[in-house]
Amino acid sequence: MAQPEPVRLAPPGRTAEPDAARSAERALLAAASACDGDVAPMLALLGAGRAPDTEASAPDAAPLELPLTGEGRTRQQWELLASVAAQDLSAARVLEPHLDALSILSQASVPAPAGLLGVYASESGGRTPRLTPAPHDDDAGSASDGRPDAGPDAWLLDGEKPWCSLADECAAAVITGREADGTRHAVLVDLDHPGVAETSSAWPALGLAPIRTVGLGFDAVPGTAVGGPEWYLRRPGFAWGGIGVAAVWFGGAVGIARTLRDATRSRAAAEAEGRGPGPDQVAQAALGRVDRLLHAMAALLARAAEDVDAGRLDHGRGMVEADRIRGTVAQLCTEVVDVVGQATGPGPLTGSAAHARAVADLQVYLRQHHAHRDDARLGRALLDGDADGGWTW
């Protein structure tokens, strides 16, 4: 069986990855290629936190070494996200928030718990948990109601959070909520707490079908502070995470483009062997156009990764670049889907479950982009002078 193909944002010859990093990449790509519409292999891998060829019970078994955003290996992280997405976008939808949660916790110097992690920050319809400081007694070491002392950085969550993907699979999640005065905080919550319950389950989409998404209700659920007030949206890493999602979209487009690539290669090989006509000029033009689109996205992401690790994307500049990159990648991914569809006709959509699923998955995933609203935010930043010298025209 052929090894899954990785996706690279830079030409070969870059700095070699440590053995542990290559092992993690191989394990994640193997899990993604095994998903085939069922994300159980990726859930099992990330939940265990170690490659399946290691003994989970061995005390010295090495955990998966996952690159975190802004810690010198941002490009490697985005390549990993793109590589997994090119194999299976639902698998990437499991990996991306897990990596985002690990990066957020690292940025806030909060230890990450074991198991699969999520990030739930939607405030759709104004719904988000209310936060109140957890009971804390500096002297007695316990709360007045007899419960263990929650500590000075603890909060209690009450209310509902919408759009919680894989909540039934995640061990914990970074969740945003608000105090009575509207101040936003991020907190780390154990989703096994008895005060956590599903409030809704509405995910009828064909795209990303294995990613079960529900609403969660919280009843006096404790959470540990992750950063200070309003830190979640104001940190540079918020923009970095948004660009990471664009890397997933890019990888999904690569997976769809491989259908066109393989078809044209097959026809070219048949022509070389005298078994039929090769790809005509229209097919060659489609292949060239798709290559241009993918190359442009890879170049944007590679430059952004370098800027992140070099400290050039603080919050303001990062948000401007995130809006530019996400909008451009979303538009070019849509064009890739259109070009591949026109060049290959109905065959792959009707004869290849993997290709049809990839197209449906990418269309749903791209709706995370807010399109005109994000463009409006970018335009306002330019007019207000918040782009930090970002005008180039």
N, C-alpha and C positions, 0 to 999 in steps of 0.2 A: 504494500500500500504506500502510495506517494506521501511524503511528508507535507503538511500544510505549508503554504507559502507565506512568509512574513511580508509585511509592507514596510518600506523604508522611506524616510523623509529626506535622506541625504544619500549621496552615491556610496558605493562600496569603498572600503579603505578607511572608514572612520575608526576611532579608538575602539579597541576590542573590549567587549563586555566581559565582566567577571564570569567565571564558570557558574556561580550560583544564579546570576541574572539570566544566562542562557538556559539554564535548567528550568527556571520559572517560565521563560518564554515558551519553551518546548511543551511544558505541562499545560499551559493555558491554551496554546494552539491545538494541542491534542484534545483537550476537553471541548473546545469550541467546535472542532470538526466532528466530534462525536455527538453533539447536541441534536442536529437534524430536526429542529422543531420542538425539541424537548430539552430544557435547560438543566436537567438533573445533573449531568456531568460537571457543569460549571458550578452549580450550587454545592456539590459534594467537594470539589477541589477547594473553593474559597472558604467553605465552612470548616474544612479540616485545616486549612492554612499550610498544607504541605503537599508535595508531589505524591501521586499515588504509588510510586515505586519505592517510597520510603516506608518504614514501619511506623505507623501512627503511634504505637505504644512505646516506641523507643525514646528514652529521655533525651538522647543526643541527636534525634532526627532534625535535620535543618528545615526551618520554615521556608515558605516561598519568599524570595527576595523581590519585593515589588517596588518599583521606582516611584517616588512621591514628587508632586509638583513643587518646583522651586528649590529643590535640594541638589541641583547639579545634573540631574538626569531627566529633565522634563521631556526632551525629545524622545528618549527611550520610552518614557511612559506613553506618550502620544503615539509612537510607533506600535507599542503593544496594544493599545486600544484600537488602532486602525487595523492591525493584523487580525485581532479577534473578530472585529466587525466584518472584515472581508470573508471570514469563514461563516459567521452566524451573528446577525445583528441582535437577536434576543440574548445570546451569550454575552455580547458586549454590553447589553443593557443590565446584566447582572454585575459585570466587572466594573463599569464606569462609576456608579455611585459608591461601590466598595472602595475603590481607589480614592475617590473624592473625599469620602469620610476619613480615611487614613491620613490624607494630606491635611484636611482641616484640623484633625486632632493634633497632628504634628506641629502645625503652625501655631496652635494654641497651647502647646506643651502639656497636653492632656494624654495620659496613657490610653492606648487603644485596647478595648476588650477583645477577647477571642471570638471567632465566629464571623459570619457574614454581617456586613454593616450596610446601613442605608443612610440617606440624607433626605429629610422631608421638610422642605422650606416653602411649599406652596401656601398662599393665603387666598386661594380662589374663593370668590364670593365673600371675602372678608372673614372667612373662617380660619381661626388659628387658636391654639390653646391659650388660656389665661395663665399667667405666671405669678405666683406669690412666693416670697421667701419661705423656705422650709424652716420649721421650728429649730431653734439653735440655742443652746445654753452653754456659754463658755465655761462656767464653773462646774455644773453638775455632769456634763458629758452626756446628757440625755434630754429629750424633749419633754415638755410638760405633760404630754399624754402618755408617757411611758415608752414611746418608741425610741430606738437608738438615735443619738444626736446626728443630724444630717450634715453638719459642718457649715461653715460660713459661705461656701460657694454652691449651696444646694437650693433648688427651687422645687415647687410643687406645680404640676401641670393639671389643668382642668379644662375640658372642652374638646373640640374636634379639630382634627387636621385632615384635610382632603388629599387625595392623590398620593397614597403611600404604597409604592410599588414593592412587591415581595415582602410585605410586612409579616406574613406568616412564615417566612423563611429566615428573616434577619434576626440575629441575636440582640442587636442594639442599633440605635440610629441617632444621628445628630438631627435635632428637631428645633425649629424656631417657634417662639411664642412671644406674647407681649404682656407687659405689666398693665395695670389698670390705667396708667397715664399714656399708654401707647408705646413705651420704650420696648424695643425688640431685643431679645436675647436668644442665643443658641445654647442648647443643653444636650447632654448625652443621656439617653434614656435606655434602660433595660426593657426590651419589649416583652419579656416574660413576666413582667410585674402583673399581679392580678387586677390592677386598676386599668389595664390596657384592654380594649375590646374593639372589634370591628363594628363600624356603624353603617357601612354601605358596601356594596360590591357590584359595580357596574363597569364591566370591561368587555363589551361585546365585539370589539374590533378584531378583524382578521389579522391586521398587522400587529407584531409583537404579542401575539396571542398567548404565549407561555408566561408572560409577565403579568401575574395577577396583581391588580391595583385596587385598593380599597380605601375607605375612610377609616380613621382610627379615632376612638373616643378615649379620653383620659379622665380618671377620677382620682384626684390626689396622688398622682404618680410622681415619684421623685426623679429629679434630673440633676446632673452635675454641670455647672457652668462651663461653657466652651467659649473663652474670650470674654470681653467685657460688654457693656451695653452698646448695642448697634455695631459691634465688632464684625458680625457675620457678613454684612453687606459692604462694610467699609474696608475690609482687609484686601490687600492686593490679590490674594488667592481666590477671591470670588470671581474676578475676571479670568484668572488662569483656568479655573474649573470650567468656565463657559467655553473657552477655546478648546479644552479637552473634549467636550461634547462634540465640537465641530470636527475633531480628529476622528471620532466615531462615525459621523456622517460621511466623512471622506473615505474611511475604510469600507463602509457599506457601498459607496459608489464604485470602489475598486472591485469589490466582489461581483457587482452587476456587470462592470466593464469586462471582467474576465470571461463572461459568456461570449461577448463579441470577439475578444482576443482569441479564444480557443476555437471558435467557429471559423475565423479567417485563417488561422494557422492550419486547421485541418484541411481547408480547401486548397491552401498553398501547397501543403504536403501531397495532397492528391494529384495536383497538377504536376508537381515535380516527378511523381511516380507514374505519370501517364494514366491516372485513373479517373480523370475528369477535369473540368475547367477550374481554374483558380478563382480567387476573389476578384470581382470586377472593380472598376475604378470607384464606384459608389461605396462599396464595402471598404476599400482602402481609405477613402476620404473619411468615412465614419471612424475608422480606427485611428487615423491621424488626429481627427478632431477630439476624440475622447482622450487621447494621449495628452493633447494640449491642456485640456481641462484638468486632468489629474495632476499633471506636472505643475500647473499654476497653484493648485490647492496645496500640494506637497511643499512648494517653495514658501508659501505664506506661513504654513504651520512650522516649518523648520526655522524660519527667521524668528517667529514669535517665541519658539522654545528657547532659542539662543538669548533673546531679549529677557525672558523670564529669569533664566539662570544667571544672567549678567546683572540683574537688578535694575534693568531699564524700564520695567513695567510696574510702576507703583499703581495705586488705586485709580487715579484719574486717567493717566495714560493707558493703563491696562483696560479700563472700561471702553475707551475709545477704540483701542486695537481689537478688543473682543467683539464690539459691534461691527467693525469693518470686516473682520475675518469670518465671524459667524454668518453675516449676511452674504458675503461673497461665496463661502463654501456651500451654504444652503442653495443659492442660486445655481452654482455650477453643478452640484449634485443632481438637481432637478433636470438640468440640461443633459447630463450623462444618461440618466434614465430615459429621457426622450430620444436621444441619438441611438442608444442601444436598441430601444424598442423599434424604432423605424428601420434600423439596419437589419435586425434579426427577424422581424415579423412576429406573428403569433406563436411560432413554434416553441420557443423557450417558456413563454407564459403558460402554454397549454400542455407542454410535454415535460417540463422540468419543475418538480415541486420546489426544489431548492431555489431556483431562480425566481419563480412566482412569489415565494415566501419572502425573498430578499427585497423584491420591489415593494411589496405591501408593507414590510417592516420599515423600510427606509422612508416611505411616504408618511407613516405615522411618526417616526422619530424626528423627521424634519419639522413637524409641527411644534416642536419645542422652541423653534425659532419664532420670534414675535413679529417678524417681517416689518411692516410699515412702522409699527410702534418703536422697534429698535432703531430703524433708520431715522425716525423723528428724534429719538434721544441723541443719536450721533449728530444730527444736524444742529440740535440745540447746544450740544457741547462745543461744536465749532463756532457757533455764533456768540456764545458766552465767553469764548477764549479759554475753555477748559481742556482743549486738545493738546496743550503743552507744545506748541509749535508743530502740530500735526498736519497743517495745511501743506499740500504738495502741488496745488494747482491754482 
